[in-house]
Amino acid sequence: MDGPLSPPPGESVDRDGPGTPVIFDAVLAPNRSLGRMGFVAVMGGVIVVSVGLGTYFLLQGAWPVLGFFGLDIALLYLAFRLSYRSGRLRETICVTANEVVIRRIAPNGRTTEWRFNPYWLRVALDEPVEHHSQITLSSHGRSLVIGPFLAPEERASLVQALREALGEANRRYDGAQEVRQDLQGEGAAPESG
């Protein structure tokens, strides 16, 4: 994808047209608390312990144990690599007065995009907010779960921020007045002549 995922603060993106102000822009990513140096330290410690114990068993005549220690090292390395790869997942959320754009960028770089009208979009969070709770965006029979990798506190904070952004978008929405008038017109009693 060309260009940055989100514009600098105070600037707008050209998703709805030139100069459309961005109300809310966020990039969601899974947390990986073990950085590069931590990974090297953990793998180094595991290798030292495994080689030391493997050598001890080799000297005792139990040479197959050394192979199992090597397998443990390889499997742990593979598990870390898969975890870091899944950590490259990104979800971007951009709210403007006319549109909500959700992009999911998979670890392999494949991008999927959803667009919603902010006037009709509803944000729901399963209660009580726990580890398995989901944030669901729904509009016109379509729904989308976002941020499944977020911590419960992060989910609650995101939902609150999204609801505030949607409220602001609804106040600014170009078609909101027309929609309100249409809804009022449908509920009005016919005039008698």
C-alpha positions in Angstrom: 0.0 0.0 0.0 1.4 3.4 -1.0 1.5 6.2 1.6 1.0 6.3 5.3 -1.9 4.5 7.0 -3.1 7.6 8.7 -2.7 11.3 8.0 -0.8 13.7 10.2 -3.0 15.2 13.0 -5.3 18.0 11.7 -5.0 17.0 8.1 -7.6 15.3 5.9 -7.5 12.3 3.6 -9.0 12.1 0.2 -11.5 9.3 0.9 -14.7 11.3 0.7 -13.3 14.0 -1.5 -10.7 16.8 -1.3 -10.5 18.5 2.1 -12.9 16.1 4.0 -11.9 16.4 7.6 -11.1 13.2 9.5 -13.0 13.0 12.8 -11.4 9.8 14.1 -8.4 7.8 12.8 -6.9 4.8 14.5 -4.6 1.9 13.8 -5.2 -1.3 15.8 -2.5 -3.9 16.2 -2.0 -6.9 18.4 0.3 -6.4 21.3 3.6 -8.3 21.3 5.2 -7.6 24.7 8.4 -9.5 23.9 10.6 -7.3 21.8 13.6 -8.4 19.7 16.1 -8.3 22.5 13.7 -10.2 24.8 13.3 -12.8 22.0 17.1 -13.2 21.7 17.5 -13.5 25.5 14.8 -16.1 25.8 16.0 -18.2 22.9 19.6 -17.8 24.1 18.6 -19.0 27.6 16.7 -22.0 26.2 19.5 -23.0 23.9 22.1 -22.8 26.8 19.9 -24.9 29.1 19.0 -27.4 26.4 22.5 -27.9 25.1 23.8 -28.2 28.7 21.2 -30.8 29.7 21.5 -32.5 26.4 25.2 -32.8 26.8 24.8 -34.2 30.3 22.4 -36.9 29.0 24.7 -37.6 26.0 27.6 -38.3 28.4 25.3 -40.6 30.4 24.7 -42.6 27.3 21.1 -41.3 26.6 22.1 -39.7 23.3 18.5 -39.6 21.9 17.6 -37.0 24.6 19.9 -34.5 22.8 17.7 -34.7 19.7 14.5 -34.0 21.8 16.1 -30.9 23.3 16.9 -29.8 19.7 13.3 -30.4 18.7 12.2 -28.3 21.7 14.4 -25.4 20.5 13.1 -25.7 16.9 9.4 -25.8 18.0 9.8 -22.8 20.4 11.5 -20.8 17.6 8.7 -21.7 15.2 6.0 -20.7 17.8 7.7 -17.3 18.3 7.9 -16.7 14.5 4.2 -17.5 14.0 3.3 -15.2 16.9 5.4 -12.4 15.5 3.9 -13.0 12.1 0.3 -12.8 13.4 1.4 -9.6 15.2 1.7 -7.9 11.8 -2.1 -7.8 11.5 -3.4 -4.2 11.3 -6.9 -2.7 11.4 -7.4 0.9 10.5 -10.5 2.9 11.3 -11.2 6.2 9.7 -14.3 8.2 10.4 -15.3 11.3 8.4 -18.7 13.0 8.3 -19.7 11.0 5.2 -18.1 7.6 5.7 -16.5 5.1 8.0 -13.7 3.1 6.4 -12.4 -0.1 8.1 -9.3 -1.7 6.6 -7.9 -5.0 7.7 -4.3 -5.6 6.6 -3.4 -9.3 7.0 0.1 -10.4 7.9 0.7 -11.4 4.3 -0.2 -7.9 3.2 -3.7 -8.6 1.8 -6.0 -5.7 2.5 -9.8 -6.0 2.9 -11.9 -2.9 3.2 -15.4 -2.2 4.5 -17.3 1.1 4.1 -20.2 2.2 6.2 -22.4 5.3 6.4 -21.8 6.8 9.8 -25.4 7.9 10.2 -26.6 4.3 10.2 -23.6 2.5 11.8 -24.1 1.1 15.3 -21.3 0.0 17.6 -21.9 -2.8 20.1 -19.7 -4.3 22.7 -20.7 -7.6 24.5 -21.4 -7.1 28.2 -19.8 -7.7 30.6 -16.5 -6.6 29.0 -14.3 -9.6 29.2 -11.5 -11.3 27.2 -14.0 -13.0 24.8 -16.2 -9.9 24.4 -16.5 -8.6 20.8 -16.9 -5.2 19.2 -19.4 -5.4 16.5 -20.1 -2.7 13.9 -23.5 -3.2 12.2 -25.5 -1.4 9.5 -28.2 -2.4 7.1 -28.0 -6.1 7.9 -24.2 -6.2 7.6 -21.9 -6.6 10.6 -18.2 -6.7 11.2 -16.2 -7.7 14.3 -13.2 -5.5 14.9 -10.2 -5.6 17.3 -10.6 -9.2 18.5 -6.9 -9.0 19.7 -7.5 -6.0 22.0 -7.6 -6.2 25.8 -11.0 -5.7 27.5 -10.0 -2.2 28.6 -8.8 -1.3 25.1 -12.1 -2.5 23.7 -14.2 -0.4 26.0 -12.0 2.6 25.3 -12.3 2.1 21.5 -16.1 1.7 21.7 -16.4 4.9 23.6 -14.1 6.8 21.2 -15.9 5.4 18.2 -19.4 6.3 19.6 -18.2 9.8 20.2 -16.7 10.1 16.7 -19.9 8.7 15.2 -21.9 11.3 17.2 -19.7 14.0 15.7 -20.0 12.6 12.2 -23.8 12.5 12.6 -23.8 16.2 13.5 -21.7 16.9 10.4 -23.2 14.4 8.0 -24.3 16.0 4.7 -27.2 13.7 4.2 -28.4 13.7 7.8 -30.9 16.6 7.3 -32.3 14.9 4.3 -32.7 11.6 6.1 -34.4 13.3 9.1 -36.8 15.0 6.8 -37.6 11.8 5.0 -38.2 10.0 8.3 -40.4 12.8 9.6 -42.3 12.9 6.3 -43.0 9.1 6.5 -44.5 9.4 10.0 -46.5 12.5 9.3 -50.3 12.2 9.0 -51.7 13.0 5.6 -53.2 16.4 5.3 -57.0 16.5 4.9 -58.5 18.7 2.2 
